Structure formats: C-alpha cells, structure tokens
Amino acid sequence: MTAAQMIEALRDLDESRRQAALAVLGGPPAGLAGEPGLAALAADVALHQGREADALLLLGAIDVEDPSALAATSAVLAEIGAVRRVIALLERARRAGCDARLEALAGSLHHGIYNREFLIRDMPWPFDPARLGEPALPRMSPACRDVASRILTTGHAEGEPTPLTGGQIPAEDGDVLFQVVAGAKPRRVLEIGFATGLSTLYMLAAGSIESHTVMDPLQRSAYRLNGLRNVAAAGFDGKVTLIERPSNVGMPALLAEGHSYDMIFIDASHSFENTFLEAFHADQMAEPGALLVFHDQVMEPVQAVLEFLRTNRGYVGITHANVAILRRDTGRGNHEQQYVPFRTRKPPPG
C-alpha cells in the first residue's frame, strides 16, 4: 500500500481504529519524513497519546520549504479536524524555543486559519463561503439598489456632499456583508462606523435584521446625517438606531446596559488602539456563535488585532475581498487566561 492509499484508508477509520492502525508503526518512523500527509496523521495520533515529543519530531521532519508538503500537511490536518490541536502544540513548542522548521510550520498553519478553503473543511460556517463574492445589488429592492448605486457613484447619494469624503465600502466588500447576513441571519447587529450608510444598506437588504445599531460620532458633524438619509430613502426608515458617541465610550456603555449581538461589524478608525478596544468590547457583547466582522483586514493594525483574537480569544476566521469574518471556536478558548504572544502577519504582496 502506498502512503497516499494509506492516508485515504486511514481517513475512513474512526479515531480508535486509526490509532490502532498507526500503532503498528511503533515510534515516529523516519520513513514518514517524505510523506507529509502520513506524518501529520501519525503526529496527531502521538498527540492523542500524550507523546508530544514524538509529535513534534514528526512535524519537524516535514519539508517546510516545499509548498506541496505544506499543502498536504494542511489538507490532512483539516480533513481529520486536527488543525487546532496541532496549532496549540506548535504554540507551546514556540514558547519553549522550538527550531526554525517548527516555527515555519506554525506560521504556515496560522496563515491557513484565514484561508477560506482550508477552514471550510475544518469548521462549518452559517453561510456559504463559496457565495461571498456574488453581487448583492441585483438582489436588493429597487429603492435600496438605487440608493446604494448612487452612493457608490457619488459618495453621498441623498443630501449634500460632506466635509469628510469617502467612508463607503467598495461594492465587492458590500457583497460579502450581504451574503454573510443572508446566510447567518443575525437578528441583532451592531455596526461601528456608519458614514454614508452603504455597509448598513448591504446588511439590511439581506432581510433578517430586526435591530441594527450604528455608532458614529461624526455622522452629524462630518457626514451631515447623510447616512440616516440614505437608509430612510432606501426604505429602512426607523430600522437603524444611531449612537453619536466614539466607540471607546459608546461600546462600554452598551456592555454595561446588558446589550448583546448576533453580529458586530467594525469599520471605524482602524488604528490599533481603537480597533483593539472595539474588538475587546465586541467579544464581550457577542452572543454564542456570533460573528465579528472587520473591514480593511489587510491593514497592519487590523491584522494585529485579528491575530490577538485568534491566539488569545479562541477565534477562527476566513477572509474574502477586504473583509475578515471571525467566530469563536469554543474548544480553543484561553481557559487558563495565560497571555499568548501574537505577531502581525502582513498581507502577501500583490
């Protein structure tokens, strides 16, 4: 039996039978070094048996400079649901001073956390990731489509041009928001940053939202209430509650009042300190299974916050266009409340 056939056969076994099958291999055989998929399977078995040193030896033999080996490793770990276990092992090894090969493998798996196809197999989502890029405008009501199209064209639609230009998301990012809401069907949504209200229209147009709260201290002074005008003109008058306070004041107040949400969309200043505070309070107000959604995820301060949520708060996520969608995996919470060092991953070139 070839290594590929063995991997395929082992995938069809339940956990106890897979462990029994691999037990005949004895310890971590050197022969697995050239078969990254089988090495990943054996490492997971060793990890289940409490043999962390053997698991690290197997993982350390994988050729991290070979893209196909890394792809095979990631695919097998995702297939057997072992991604989170192996990442946790590599995090422990990194803190203990592991060699560069293990650190490189950890970096590859960390990057995979935000890779859509990688996570589809590892964790189901309440929406279809394959549809995130589908255009939303054709599915909007005529009034909403008209206002959204004019915002995309003119930057303001209803009302007058404002002192603060920009602030609206591109159409491809709005499409992502529409598909996420259409699939996940959140009832209570909090949006940090409002501006012209375009992102709000994409979410409300998906149809499930019963309560939509937006927070923007600049809506009156800089945007001259154009966001509210646009929402009303699109047919959603009375659907949006505006809080004209900065997030570092408004979000703690909502938390103190006992508010909670099924989805929280963060698209405000994008500075590290503000985004971190917004993410912290969002985490506290998120219902079980809620989604935290971040715009401008390619910006380095936002990337740092996403990495903190992954390493210290047990979130996993996917990205599409310039949007990151995160959900807490309850099996990965930092129950010991120990700080895990986190690093910023800059977006790949191009």
LINQUI-V377860 format. One record per pair of residues at least 6 apart in sequence whose ideal C-beta (glycine too) atoms are under 7 Angstrom apart, sorted by the first residue. I is the first residue (numbers start at 1). GAP is how many residues later the second one is. Records with the same first field share a line. If there is no record, write none. Layout:
I: GAP  GAP
//
This chain:
3: 32  35
6: 32
7: 30  31  34  69
10: 8  11  31
11: 68  69
13: 8
18: 27
19: 26  29
22: 19  20  23
25: 17
27: 27
28: 14  18  26  29  30
32: 6  7  10  26  29
33: 6  28
36: 26  33  36  37
37: 35  36  39
39: 19  22  23
40: 33  36  37
41: 35  39
42: 16
43: 12  15  16  43
44: 36  38  41  42
46: 8  9  12
47: 8  38  42
52: 37
55: 34
56: 33  37  46
59: 43  46
60: 39  41  42
62: 7  11  43
63: 6
64: 6  37  40  41  44
70: 38
74: 35  38  44
77: 6  9
78: 40  43  44
79: 42
81: 41
83: 26  39
84: 245  247  248
86: 23
87: 19  22
90: 12  15  16  19
91: 15  249
93: 9
94: 9  12
110: 235
111: 234
112: 6
113: 6  197  203  204
114: 203  204  205  210
116: 13  202  204
119: 197  199
120: 9
123: 193  206
126: 57  58
127: 52  53  56  57
128: 55
129: 189
131: 48
132: 44  47  188
133: 39  42  187
134: 41  45
135: 40
136: 38  39  42  66  69
137: 8  11  12
140: 8  65
141: 94
143: 90  91  92
144: 57  61  90  91
147: 10  11  54  83  86  87
148: 50  53
150: 7
151: 6  17  45  47  79
152: 19
155: 10  11  13  41
156: 6  40  70
157: 39  73
158: 68  71  72  75
159: 65  66  67  70
160: 64
162: 60  61  62  64
163: 59
164: 54  58  59
167: 28  29  56
168: 27  28  30
169: 29  30  126
172: 149
173: 122  148  149  150
174: 24  25  28
176: 144  145  147
177: 22  25  26  146
178: 24  27  28
180: 111  113  145
181: 22  25  27  28
182: 24
184: 79  107
185: 23
186: 22  23  76  77
187: 21  22  23  24  75
188: 22  23  73  74
189: 14  20  23  72  73  74  76
190: 23  71  74
191: 8  9  21  22  23  74
192: 23  55  73  74  75  76  86
193: 23  74  75
194: 6  20  22  25  33  48
195: 21  28  32
196: 27  30  31  34
197: 30  33  34
199: 66  68
200: 12  14  31  40
201: 29  30  33
203: 6
204: 8  32  35
212: 27  28
213: 28  30
214: 26  28
215: 28  30  32  35
216: 28
217: 27  28  29
219: 6  8  23  25
220: 24
228: 12  14
231: 8  9
243: 7
247: 21  27  30  31
248: 26  29
251: 27  30
252: 29
254: 31
255: 26  29  30
259: 26
260: 25  27
261: 24  25  26  29
262: 25  28
263: 27  28  30
264: 18  21  22  26  28
265: 28
266: 9  12  13  16  28
267: 28  29
268: 6  10
270: 26  29  31  32
271: 30
272: 29  32  33
275: 26  27  30
276: 29
279: 13  26  30
282: 10
283: 30
286: 6
289: 38
291: 34  35  36
292: 34
293: 30  32
294: 8  12  30
295: 27  28
296: 6  26
297: 6  9  22  25  26  27
298: 24  49
300: 44  46
303: 41  42  43
304: 40
306: 11  18
307: 35  36  37  38
308: 34
309: 6  17
310: 6
311: 29  31
312: 22  27  28  30
313: 15  21
314: 14  15  18  19  20
315: 11  12  13
316: 10  11  13
317: 7  8  9
318: 7
334: 6
//
